[in-house]
Amino acid sequence: MIFVQCQQGTEKWHAARSGVVTASCFREAIEVLSKGSGKRKAGDPSLASDRYASDLAIERISGKPMGAPVKAWVLERGHEMETLARMAYEVKTGYLAEESGFVMTDDRRFGYSTDGMPEDGLIEIKAPIDSQKIVTMWNTQDVSEYIHQMQGGMWITGRKWCDFIMYVPDLAPVGKDLFVKRIERDDAFIDDMVEKLVAFDKRIEKMVETFRKAA
């Protein structure tokens, strides 16, 4: 495990992630089509998966992030919300969960941005602005959208659990500003996911080879 001490959104953080398959995109990376369409058949990589692989292939050549940088106000809000969420979580649970940085596998191919590493666990913080998503989370407590990211974080860091946190300070008057749900490590899920991620990484490397071939 390789650890890079950095704050999310900084140049150092962007540089560390360049060309790395990150846990926030694990679900997208291994996504396949449920049914065929045109030349694509069921089980083929989705268009989103292909696009992500292409981006990473170019990043591995250039050493720089692809695409437009995240807007400053988005980064500022995200960091502010994460800081407040972390404080609220620490008060509620008694765990210390200081922001840690970016963690990679030893081959630097897969990585995870840590929101905090309390004891033998992790925390994954979300601060949505979509009101429907907020209501749905409180009603269903369904965190399946983030399972690949959390299980991926546990795989890379070796941690045993991950506390999913949704922070909505506007709901503080009714005591619903902090939603916390613990997800335990699932080794069977991780083994299956990692097998698919390795296959995804091979697709990236094939693209890199294609780019580097002499015309």
Rosetta blueprint (number, residue, H / E / L):
1 M L
2 I E
3 F E
4 V E
5 Q L
6 C L
7 Q L
8 Q L
9 G L
10 T L
11 E H
12 K H
13 W H
14 H H
15 A H
16 A H
17 R H
18 S L
19 G L
20 V L
21 V E
22 T E
23 A H
24 S H
25 C H
26 F H
27 R H
28 E H
29 A H
30 I L
31 E L
32 V E
33 L L
34 S L
35 K L
36 G L
37 S E
38 G L
39 K L
40 R E
41 K L
42 A L
43 G L
44 D L
45 P E
46 S L
47 L H
48 A H
49 S H
50 D H
51 R H
52 Y H
53 A H
54 S H
55 D H
56 L H
57 A H
58 I H
59 E H
60 R H
61 I H
62 S H
63 G L
64 K L
65 P L
66 M L
67 G L
68 A L
69 P L
70 V L
71 K L
72 A H
73 W H
74 V H
75 L H
76 E H
77 R H
78 G H
79 H H
80 E H
81 M H
82 E H
83 T H
84 L H
85 A H
86 R H
87 M H
88 A H
89 Y H
90 E H
91 V H
92 K H
93 T H
94 G L
95 Y L
96 L L
97 A L
98 E L
99 E L
100 S L
101 G E
102 F E
103 V E
104 M E
105 T L
106 D L
107 D L
108 R L
109 R L
110 F E
111 G E
112 Y E
113 S E
114 T E
115 D L
116 G L
117 M L
118 P L
119 E L
120 D L
121 G E
122 L E
123 I E
124 E E
125 I E
126 K E
127 A L
128 P L
129 I L
130 D L
131 S H
132 Q H
133 K H
134 I H
135 V H
136 T H
137 M H
138 W H
139 N H
140 T H
141 Q L
142 D L
143 V L
144 S H
145 E H
146 Y H
147 I H
148 H H
149 Q H
150 M H
151 Q H
152 G H
153 G H
154 M H
155 W H
156 I H
157 T H
158 G L
159 R L
160 K L
161 W E
162 C E
163 D E
164 F E
165 I E
166 M E
167 Y E
168 V L
169 P H
170 D H
171 L H
172 A H
173 P H
174 V H
175 G L
176 K L
177 D L
178 L E
179 F E
180 V E
181 K E
182 R E
183 I E
184 E E
185 R L
186 D L
187 D H
188 A H
189 F H
190 I H
191 D H
192 D H
193 M H
194 V H
195 E H
196 K H
197 L H
198 V H
199 A H
200 F H
201 D H
202 K H
203 R H
204 I H
205 E H
206 K H
207 M H
208 V H
209 E H
210 T H
211 F H
212 R H
213 K L
214 A L
215 A L
